Amino acid sequence: MPSLPTLPRRSGLERISIGLAGVLALIGAIGLGGWWMKIDALLLPGANLTPIRAEEALCFFVIGLVLLLREMGFRWAGWLAAVPAALGLLILGASFFNRDLRLGSLLVNGQLFDLAGTSSRVAAMAACCLSVGAIVLV
């Protein structure tokens, strides 16, 4: 009786990339959960660190989810990355024209304020990186 063929094993780099995609999705889920449940400890991981914005958390979650779905064989999942690509480009355009579109207020109620009382915005470099990463996935 012939033995059953074994399933192909994933290499170490493939397992690491799956783990990193899962961590990225988890960071996004924790950030969104912190905003929705109003838990500041989830949004401010350290005293001197910048809090994660709701827009960034959504982009991290969707990009991590797309990476995981593509690894499972769902090739159509790349089109889901159009959401963080568009969101990043909107944030980048708003930074270029020195406007605050307050896109995060569409996702959550409330706003983080710094000590001066002004609202914090997503950095232009972060928006650029999110846009480029998402466009590559599309």
N, C-alpha and C positions, 0 to 999 in steps of 0.2 A: 504494500500500500504506500503510495507516494505521500511524502509529508506535505503539509499545507505551506504555501509560500508565506513568508513573514512580511509584514508591512514595512515599508521603508522607514528607517529611523531618521529623525531630524538631526542635523549637525548641531554642534554647540552654538555656533553663531545664529542659527535659525531659532533655537530655543531662547537665546538672549534677546533677539529682536522681538520675539513674541512677548517675552517678559517686559521689555521696555514699552511696547505698545500697550500692554495691560496697565503698567504704572502710569502712563500718560492719560489713559482713560480714567483711571482711579483718581488722579490729581484733579481732573476736570469734574468728576462726580463729587468729590469732596468739596471743591470750591463752590459748585452749584448748590450742594446741600447746605453748606455754611451760609450762603446768601438766603436761601429759601427758609431755613430754620432760624436765621439770625444768630448764629453761633460765631462770635468773633474769634474764638480760638482756632477755628478752621480757616479763617481768612487771613489771620496774622500769625504765621508760624513762628516768627521771631520778633524781638523788639525793634530791631533795626531793618527789617525786611519790608519790602513793599507788599501791600495786600494784593491778593489775586482779585481781579475784577470779574464781574459776571460774564462779560464778553469773552475774556481770555479763558475762563473756565469752560464755557460752551465750546470754544474752538478746540481746546485741549481734549475735551471729551469726544467730540466728533472725529477729530483726527486719529485719536487712539482707537476708536471704534472702527473706523475705516481700515486702519492697518490690521486689526484683528480679523475683520470680515474678509479682507483680501487674502489673508493667510489661510483662512478656512476654505477658500476657493470661490468666494462670491465676487466675481470680477466687476459686477455692476455697482458694487459698494463705493468705487472710486468717485462716482458722481455725487455721493453725499458730501464729499469734501468741497463741493462748490459753495456750501453754506459758510464754512469758516473762511474760504477765499474771498467771498463777497463781503463778509463782515470785516475782515482785515483790510480790504481795500477801502471800505467806507471809513474806517477809523484812520487809515493813512491819509485819505483825502481830507478828512476833518482836521487832522493835525497840520497838514500843509496849509490850509486856509485859516488856521487858528480858531477853529470852532469846536464846540463840544456837543456832539449829537445826542449824548445821553442814551446810547443804544442799550446800555445795561438796565435802564429803567423799564424797558419793554419786558425784560425777564424777571426782574425782582423789584420790590418796593424798598425804598430806603437808599441811602447813599453813605459811603464812607467819607469822612472829612478828616483832613489833617489838622494840625494845631492852629493853622492860620484861618481855618474855616472854609477854605475853598475845596471843591470836590476834586478828587484825584481822577486822572484820566489814564487810559492805556498809552504806554509810551509808543512813539512812532516806530522805533526799532523793533519792538515786540510785534507790532501790527505788521510790519514788513516781513519779519520772519514767519509769522503765522500765515500770511498771504502766500509767500513763496512756497512754503511747505505744503499748503493745501492745493495750490495750483499744480504742483508736481504730482500729487495723488490723483487729481482729476485726469 
